[in-house]
Amino acid sequence: MGGNIWSRISKLFSIVMNNIKLNQELPQNMKFLKAQRVIYANAKKIYRLQLTITIVVVVILNVVKLTQKSFTSMDLTPYIALVSVSITLFDLLFLSGYLSKFKTNGAKVQELFDCNVYNLEWNETNSGEKPENWVIEDAENKYVHNPKAPLSNWYHIELDGLNQQEAILRCQETNLEYDRKLRYHFKNDCLIVCLSIVVLSFAAATIINASLQGYLINFIAPTLPLIVILIKLVIDNNKAVKSLEEVRKAARKLRNSGGIPSMTQLRQVQDKLYCSRKDSSLIPENYYQCRRSKLENSTKSNVANPL
């Protein structure tokens, strides 16, 4: 009986209140949040420009193809196909690399924030060198406060009664669950749009009784850049969803094991989370805002009440 009492007392004393809520509000950590917000915003601007150019060009090419007989007798089909292929190569060889640089910097700054808030060591083997100070300071100076997307109380989930390790795991699970669900919905919506383009173009070709060659040249070629981007988004986000799901299951297993997770185990979960942030495709801001409210509510529920 006495042994049980001392065991309970020892367990109570072993629970140290976590300091995540306090750490996330420190000026240095707020600086990281501001910087990562600006870096990701710049990346999304490039990404939005990429999609806009592609979509606009696709529309223009289709209009030119349908109306060319009214203003010229020259066959513009080869030139339209050449423009489509050029845009595709420009995207694959230039824009993708440029976006990758911004995503890596954003992921590193976000990793700095998490490491500081969690009191985790920076893993140079996995994350490389820390971002240079001028990158962070330059981005922070460009930050403009948005009342609709505040940075304060970043981890606004319930952490009371948890020790530091348990609180870290709860925050990591929240990040994993939120990102997984967002990418799952985005992947499905991209697939629907891509299939709709192919089906509608095939229906149009069937109505005008076009040959297979005519279908490929007159309908598929002009929409090639958009189709390639959509397929790439589906593949990238599907890969990210599977990876996040595996890590989420591992994190949930840690939580349900009955013991307190070690900092080494938490570091492994964090490494996977960093890689997902760095390698996964960006989600358009408008799409994120559209899904944000429902995702936050479902994520809180799932993390607080795991199956």
Secondary structure, DSSP 4 states (H G I P E B T S, - for coil): -HHHHHHHHHHHHH-PPP-HHHHTTSHHHHHHHHHHHHHHHHHHHHHHHHHHHHHHHHHHHHHHHHHGGGT--S--HHHHHHHHHHHHHHIIIIIHHHHHHHHHHHHHHHHHHHHHHHTPPP-HHHH-SPPPHHHHHHHHHT----TTS--SSSS-S--TT--HHHHHHHHHHHHHHHHHHHHHHHHHHHHHHHHHHHHHHHHHHHHTT--HHHHIIIIIHHHHHHHHHHHHHHHHHHHHHHHHHHHHHHHHHHHHTSSPPPHHHHHHHHHHHHHHHHHSPPPPHHHHHHHHHHHHHHHHHHHHS--
